[in-house]
Amino acid sequence: MSSSKFRISRLLLYFVLVSLFLFVSGNVGRYLIETQDMDRQIAMLLQGVIFTGLTLVLLFVLKRISPNIFTNIGVKGVNSLSKLIVGIALPFTLLLSGILTAYLFGGIENVSLNLTASVIISILINSVTAFMYEAFPEEIFIRGLIFEELHKKYRFITSLVLQSFIFICVPITVMSLESIFFSEPFALTIDYFILLFTFGIALQLYKKYTGTIWMSIIFHIVYLEVARYISMGGVYEPDVAILKFDEMFGGFMTLYLSFLFIVVFSIVALSVLLIIDKRKNKSENKER
């Protein structure tokens, strides 16, 4: 079977595997927390070890079949160093701009920085967990394997939209399995759907612009840490929020900072940069 041709069977295999890997790793952690009284951070780290471990095993199996798989999905190589620097700087620039404008426009007040040792340690630990349980395996599967399989058949824009829908279908599948096997409530809201769709678009654009999936992984982690330790005021423990403030209304910073500035403005900025690149390349080709 040629790996250079689109195969729906291969696409379905990647989707089933990422859903199963997430389901298994997530429920192992939940079981240990709920029945064995394991510390939540340790259990989540174990979830990450399982999810990332299974993903790495699959990658090395695929590498035996297709030696260029790492290059194809963006694990190796970048478009240019300058683009990588822009890609890394962009979410942090948007973060600072979002906080500043939220304060200037009166969206938040009584702002104070809570940069203590415990907060820094919590963010560092959670960043490692986020890398292993969320960012690395999800990006390898969705923005890597699944997107590249789609791109063998469809144009970039079509593949971009389809991978984002698939990104939404993964948690839906996991929630469905949990509902079937563990009688867990199935909850999917329209705002969660919109967030995942736009987040998936932004993640793919970061990879497209920089040429490396590591940029998608970096942005994935930045978004999660901003949401957990700034926008939501310490989602796990209020005392470990890096920024304390009073909001205009509950959830304002989640909507304004995490969604509008970090996700939507990333899409806008990267789209402009990619259009400029495309026109520049066309102009250079004409001159030749």
Secondary structure by P-SEA (a helix, b strand, c coil): cccccccaaaaaaaaaaaaaaaaaaaaaaaaaaacccccaaaaaaaaaaaaaaaaaaaaaaaaaacccccccccccccccaaaaaaaaaaaaaaaaaaaaaaaaacccccccccccaaaaaaaaaaaaaaaacccaaaaaccccaaaaaaaacccaaaaaaaaaaaaaaaaaaaaaaaaaccccbbbbcaaaaaaaaaaaaaaaaaaaaaccaaaaaaaaaaaaaaaaccccccccccccccbbbbcccccccccccccccccaaaaaaaaaaaaaaaaaaaaaaaac
